[in-house]
């Protein structure tokens, strides 16, 4: 969960607590009004200001209620300030309510604990520390009430009226110790459980995100498999159809094997069979690479010779598209302990891709150099380029960049995945630098290893 989402969660939690506080105040106001009516009906002694205090509580709560209704537009700090101010007034209101319902004899001191519960439970954050602030204010206000009662600043009524000063002092001290300890034990417990619940909530959210991520990967894998089956089926069907059609024409006698046309048909059929074999080889190789079952036949090899051989093998294909294919590296030996066949395949795949995705008249440059403890190879073209959004995924299997130009080029999306596998099996890495319509430069780094 990022910071913005965390702040939104805290915001809604605080707002929810304010809503609960509003409802509880209405209940307390109704309870006070009920008690006042009961006392008046039976002729009991009540403080004359009681009704005004109840009306004040209801009016104050109505004002908080109105602010709460518009608090959706508040910033987080404004909402925290509103909540803190309201809770401080709540402590004062509870203290007054305790006084008018019997003072020391009032059973309603537990309302302090209710306020602690409302302020403490919920989403854990720095705002959760307010439970200790409420505990401090509750203790101060209640102890203040007891002190004013002892010094007769506030009139006493109920059973305490009949107590001697010494008995009253003992009662006040016992009540003060009990209530203060209860406040802070209760607030500490609430804070601890709030923190504990929050830790479990974060763990659950993390596991939920991991599960959702895993499900997305499974869905993406299924989608890629479906795409691959469709692509591979198309790639396999095309050469098979050509071979079958050519053989059918020969079998039906439409084309004679003795003539030049028959030989052309056989040449085309042979080419398509080779293409089929190449596709199947790629499928087998990517399977071996991903399962780490491909065994490298390492030996000390001159990488410049491998790169030169790859250039020579693809020189004719480049000339057919009028693409200039050149080497940008010294002919001095550059020895490394590698699998020569796999590194040759790496160069061929990268150079072949560069030729396929370059416009006629373009240029492909093959580079090799030493950088620290690594050998850096590169294949640069001036072709169609790769968008930033595609650069991170083109090395994944079955992935092909989809646009008008790439769709015209045959492929299964396995070539670059095989390249990455070969490089990683040698302990290196591969990446691409590119932009749309500005060409691409595929770079790989291999650690220098003594044979």
N, C-alpha and C positions, 0 to 999 in steps of 0.2 A: 504494500500500500504506500503510495507516495504522500508527500507532505500535504498537498492540497486535499486529497481524499481524507486524510487523518483529521485535518482542520474541519472539514465538512461534517465528519462523524461527531467530533467534539461539539460543534455548533448545534447540531440537531439534538444531541444528548442534553446539553445545557438548556436548550429551549424546551425540551420535554420535561425537565425538572421544574422549570418555571411554571409550566402548565399544571403540573401536579400540585405545586405550592398554591397556585390560585384556587384550585378546587378544594384543597384542604382548608384554606382560609375561609372559604364560603361555609364549609362544614362547621368550623369553629365559631364563626359568627352566628350561624343558626343555633348551635349548641348553647352559646352564651345568651341568645335571645330566649331560648326555651327555658333555661335556668332562671333568667330574670322574670319571665312570665310566671313560672312556678312559684318563685319566692313572693311575688306580688299577690298571687292568688291565695296563698296560705298566710299572708301577712307577716312573712319573715323579714328580718332586717337586711336591707341591701344598701350598698353605697349609692348615693344619689347620682354619681357620675357614670354609673355602670352603663346605662342606656346610651349615653353619649360616646362612651368608649367602644361599645359594640357598633354603633353607627359609624364611628371613625374607622374601625377596622374594615367594615364593609365598604366604606367609601374609598379607603386606601387600596383595598383589594380590587375594587372596580377599576381604579386608575391603572394599577399594574396589569389588569386583564386587558385593558385597551392598548397599553404599550405592547403587551405580549402579542396581540393580534397583528400588530404592524412590525414585530421584531424580525420577521423573515428577511427584511431588507437591511438589518443591522450588520455591522462588521463584528467579528468574533470578540474583540476587546470591548465593544459597546455592550454586547450581550453579557459578558463576564461582569462588567461594572453594574449592569442592571440587576443581575442575580445577586451579587455581593451586597448591594444596597438593600435589596428586598429582604435578604436573609438577616441582615443586621436589624432592620425594623421588625422582622418576625420575632427575633429574640426579645426585643423590647416589648412587643405585643404579648408574647407568651408570659413574660414576667409580670406585666400588668394583669393579664388574665388570671395568673396564679394568685396574685394579691387579692383581686376582687372575689375569688372563689374560695377564700379561706386563709391565704397566706401560708403560714407554716403547716396549717391543717389541710391545705389544698392537695388533692390527689393528682392534680394535672401537671405536675412537674415533668411527667413522662413525655409531654409534648416537646420538650427540648430534645429528647432522644428521637422522636419522630422527625424533627427537623434535621438532626444529624444523619438519619437514614436517607432522607431525600437528597441532602447535599453531598453525601459520600458515595452512594452506589451509582453505578453507571460506567461510562467510558473513562478509563484512567488517563489522567493528564495532569499538568501542573495545577489546573483548576480543582483537582481532587483534594489538594492541600487545604481547600477552604473548609473541609470538615474539622480541621484543628482550629481554624479561626472561629468557626461557629462554636466549638467547644469552649474556647477561651472566653468569648463574649457571653455565652450561656452561664459559665461559672461566675464571671464578674457581675453580671446582672443579678443572678440569683443570690450571690454572696452580698451584693449591695442591698438587695431587698431584706435579707436577714439582718444586716447591720443596721439599716434604718428602723427595722422592727425592734431590735434590741435597745436602741437609744431613744425609742418612743417618738422618733421623727414621723413615722407613719403609725397611725392608730392600729392597735391589735384587736382582733375579735376572734371568737371561737374559744376553744379549750385553753389556748395559751394565755388568755386573760387571767386565769386563775393561778398561773404559775408564779413562783417567787423569782426575783431577778437571777438568782443562782441557778435555779431549775431551767429558766429560759435560756441562760447562757449555755448550759450543758446541752440543751436540746438543739440550739443553733449550731454549736460546734460539731455535734454529732451529725446533724443534717448537712452541714457544710462539707465535712470530710467525706461523707457517703456520696453526696451528689457530685462533688468535684472528681472524686476517683471514678465514679460511674461514667461521667462525661468523657473523661480521657481514655478510660479503658474501652468504652463503646466506640469512640471516634477512631482509636488505633485499630480496633478490630475491623471496623468498616473499611478503613483505608487499606489495611492489609488484604482483605478479601477482594476489594475493588481492584487492587494491583494484581492479585492472583488471577482473578477472572479475566482481567485484561490480557495477561500473559497467555492464558489458554485461548483467549479469543484471537490473539495475534498468531499463535501457533496453528489454530484451526484455519484462519484466513490464509496463512502461508501454504498449508497443506492443500487447501481448496484451490489456491492459485496454481500450485504445482500440478494438481490433478487436472484442472482445466487446461493447463499448458500441455500436459501429456495427452489429453483427449484431442486437443487441436493438432498435435503432432501426428496422432494416429489418423485423424481425418485427412491431414495433409498427405500422409504416406499413402492412404487409400486412394486419394485423388491422383497422386503421382503415379501410382501403380496402374490406375485406370487409363491415365493418359499414355503411360508407357505401352500398355497392352494395345491401345488403339494405334499408337505410332509404330510400334514394332510389327503389328499385324499388317499395317500399310506398307512398311518398308520390306517385309518379307513377301507380301503378296505381289508387289510390283515386279521384282525380278522373276519370281515363280511364274507369273502370268506370261512374261516375255519368253521364258524358256519353254513353257508348255505350248505357247502359240507357235514358236519356231519349229518345235518338234512335230506339232500337228501338221504344219504346212509341208514339212519334209515327208512325214508318213503318208499324207494324202497325195503325194506326188506333185503338189503344186510347185514345189521348188526342188530342183535336182541337186544332189550332193556333188555331182561332177562339175557343175557350173560355178562361176564366181559368186553368184548370188547365194548358193547353198553354203559356200565357205564363209560368206559374210554372216549368214544366219547362225552358223556354228560359233563364229567368233563372238557374236552378240550374246549367244547362250552361255558361252564360257565366261564372258565378262560378268554376266548376271549371277552365275553360280559362284564366282569369286566374291562378288558383293554379298551374297548370302552367307558365305563362309566367314567373311569379315564381320558381319553383324553378329553371327553366332559366337565368334571368337570374343568380340567385345562383351557380349552378355556373360560368357564364361569368366572372362578376366575380371570384370567388375565384381562378380560374385566372389572370386578368389581374393581380390583386394579387400573387400569389405569384411570377409571372414578371416582375414589375415593368414590365409593358407597359401598365398603366393610366395614361393621360395625364391629369394634373390640369388643369382649366381654371380657373386661379386668377384671382381678381379681388378688389378691396377690397369686403368684404361685412360687413353688420351682423349679428353672430351672434345678437343678441337677436331680430331679426326671423326668423331661421331657426328658432330654438328655439320662438318663438311660433307659427310656421307648423306645426311638427311637433305641437305641443300641439293646435292647432285641427284638424288632420287626424285625430288619434286621440281627440278629445274624445268623439265619438259612441260609439266602442268602449268607452271607459272608463265612460260613462254606462250602457251596457248591462249592465255588471257592478257598477254602483253604486259605482264607484271614483272618488274625488275626485282630479282631475288639476289641479295648480296650478303656477304659475311662481313661483320664488323668486329673482327677479333684477330689477334696475332696468330701466325701459324706455328709459333713456338709451342711445344708440347705442354699440355695442362693436365697432368695425371691426377687421377682420383680413384678411390676404391669403390667401384660401382658395378651394377649389372649393366653391361654394355647394351644388350638387346632392349632392356626396358628404357634406358636413357635415349636410345635411338628412337624408340616408339614415342617417347615424350616429345622430342624435337619434331618428329614427323607429324604428330597430332597438332602441335601448336602452329607449325609452318603451314600445314594443310588448311587449318581453320583460317589463318591469315589470308591465304590465297582465295579461299572460297568466299570470304566476306569482304574482299577488296574489289573495287571497281576496276575495269580494264584500264591499263595505263598507270596503275598504282605502283607501290613499292613496298617490299617486305625486307626488313633488316634483321639478321640474326646476330646476337651479341653474346660474348663470353668474357668474363673478367674475374679477377681475384679481389675480394674485399675482406680484409682481416682474415679470419679463419674460415671463410666461406668462398665458394665459387658461385658467381651470379651469372645465370643464363637469361636471355631475353629474346622475344620475338615481337617485333614492332611492325605495325602496318598503318596504312592511311585509309582504312576502310570505313564502314558505316558507324563504328564505335558502339559503345554500350552505355546505357543510361545508368545513373547512380543507383537507382532502385533495383537494378538487375545485377549489379556487380557482386553483391554479397552471395547471390544464390546460383550463379552460373556454373559453379563447381559441384553443385549437387547433382546426383544422378537423375536422369530423365528430364533435366531442365533445359529448355531452349527459349531464347528470347523471341517473343512473338511480335513480329511486325511484317510489313509487306516484303521487305528485302530478305529477311531471314527465312520467311515461309517458302521462298522460292529455292532455298538451298536444302538439299536432302541431309538428313541426319536423325539420330535417335536420342541425342542429348546425353551420350555416354562418354564422348571423347575427353572433355575437360574433367569429368569425374575420374576417369582413368589416369589422367595426367596428375591430378592431385594425389591419388592413391600411390602412384609411382614415387612422387617426390616425398611424400610423408613416410613411405617405407624406407627411404634412404635417410630419414631424419631431418628433412628439409621442409620448406614451406613454399607456397606458390600464391601469387596474387596478380591483380590486373589494375592497370592505370588507364582510364579511358573516359571519354565523353562522347555524346551523340554527335555523329558526323565529323569527328576529329580523330578517328582511328583508335587503335587499342595497342597497349604494350603489356604483354604477358611476361611476368618476371618470376623466376624460381631461384631459390637459394639452397645450395647443397653444402653441408659441412665437409671440409677437407679431411679425409681419413687416409691414414697410411695403411697400405695393404700388408 
